Amino acid sequence: MRKIEFNSDTGYLIIGIHQMTIDELLKHPILGKTAQRKSLIYSLKEACEVYWSYGIDEIYANGSFATTKPIPNDIDGYIVLDTKSEKFIELVESGNIWGQFKGKNHEKDKSSMWYEHKIEFYIENQNLFHTFFTHSRNGIERGIIKIIKSN
C-alpha cells in the first residue's frame, strides 16, 4: 500500500499528488477507517468506473474526505477532460448521474451526484480546480488524491 501522510497541525494531506487505487483507499487506516468513509469510497468507485469507461484517467479527489476529519461530509473532486471532446459530449448525453455537472438545487446549487452519493465532480478548466483543491479556504496548501486503476 502506498503511504500517504497528513499534516498533524492542519489534518490535511501533505502537499503533493498522492496516487491511490480504490482498494488502497478502502484499506487506508484513516481514509477507509469508518463506515461513512467506506460508503463514500464505494460511490467514488462507481464514479471512477464510469469515467474510466469513457477513457477518462485523470480523476482527483479531495474535500473533507481527504483530511483526518473522523466523519467527512463528502468528496469533492475534478476530472480532466476537454469539454469540446466527443468523450465529454457522450458522457453528458449518456444520462449517467456521473455526467451531470450542473447544479439542480438553486439553494445549494449541487448536482444529482452530490444529493445521491455525497460526491461532486467538476471539469478541470485551465488548472483552476487543481489550484482550488490544493489550497484550503484559508489559503493553506494541501495535497490531493489522484485515483488510479488497479493493476
ZIVEN-V35495 format. One record per residue. OMEGA is omega in whole degrees, -180 to 180 (999 if undefined). Layout:
omega:OMEGA
omega:OMEGA
This chain:
omega:177
omega:-180
omega:172
omega:-176
omega:179
omega:175
omega:-176
omega:179
omega:-174
omega:-175
omega:179
omega:171
omega:175
omega:-175
omega:177
omega:175
omega:-176
omega:-179
omega:180
omega:172
omega:176
omega:179
omega:178
omega:176
omega:-179
omega:-177
omega:-176
omega:-175
omega:177
omega:-174
omega:-180
omega:-170
omega:-172
omega:177
omega:178
omega:180
omega:179
omega:178
omega:177
omega:-180
omega:179
omega:175
omega:177
omega:178
omega:179
omega:179
omega:-178
omega:-180
omega:177
omega:-179
omega:178
omega:-180
omega:176
omega:178
omega:179
omega:-176
omega:180
omega:-177
omega:-176
omega:-179
omega:179
omega:-177
omega:-178
omega:177
omega:-175
omega:177
omega:176
omega:179
omega:-175
omega:-179
omega:-180
omega:180
omega:-173
omega:171
omega:172
omega:179
omega:177
omega:174
omega:178
omega:-176
omega:177
omega:-177
omega:177
omega:-177
omega:176
omega:179
omega:-179
omega:-179
omega:178
omega:-179
omega:-179
omega:-178
omega:-178
omega:-176
omega:179
omega:-179
omega:-178
omega:175
omega:179
omega:-174
omega:-180
omega:180
omega:-179
omega:-177
omega:-176
omega:-179
omega:-179
omega:-178
omega:178
omega:180
omega:179
omega:-179
omega:179
omega:-178
omega:-177
omega:-173
omega:-177
omega:175
omega:177
omega:177
omega:176
omega:176
omega:180
omega:-178
omega:176
omega:175
omega:-179
omega:-178
omega:177
omega:179
omega:-180
omega:-175
omega:179
omega:175
omega:178
omega:177
omega:-180
omega:178
omega:179
omega:180
omega:-178
omega:-180
omega:180
omega:-179
omega:172
omega:-180
omega:-180
omega:179
omega:173
omega:178
omega:999
